Amino acid sequence: MIMLMGSQRDYDMLTGKAADRPAWSAEEVAAMHEFMAKWNNDLVASGEFVDARGLSAPVHARRVSSKDGVPVVTDGPYPETQEVLAGYTIVECESFDRATEIAARLVNTPHPEHARLDHDWYVDIRPIDEYAPEPEV
């Protein structure tokens, strides 16, 4: 699974709701969507694509935690959480190294010159448990 990370501020920049950052233009958002569509379509063509989904903004999240054995529900976004899962892509490929190569192509995702992140860009890659290699003993 290739996990793409983001923050509420990232979503706000894309939609023009960030008070302290310039909004992405419609053309800039379209270029990013075209890049992602091509990335996904290339995986479909190679037979490596399994599933992909983008998630709604963190403001729509709800966290359920426990305090003294009682469920506590908190609506997002959560100020203590800078980054959250923004979307994922599941690939079935020959190796963990190949999944890393696929994810590395995301470094070239187009973005406006004025766009700046509050954190370093990254994606996480993790094997889904049923495909994870057995630990060496």
Order of alpha helices (4+ residues) and beta strands (2+ residues): beta-alpha-alpha-beta-beta-beta-beta-alpha-beta
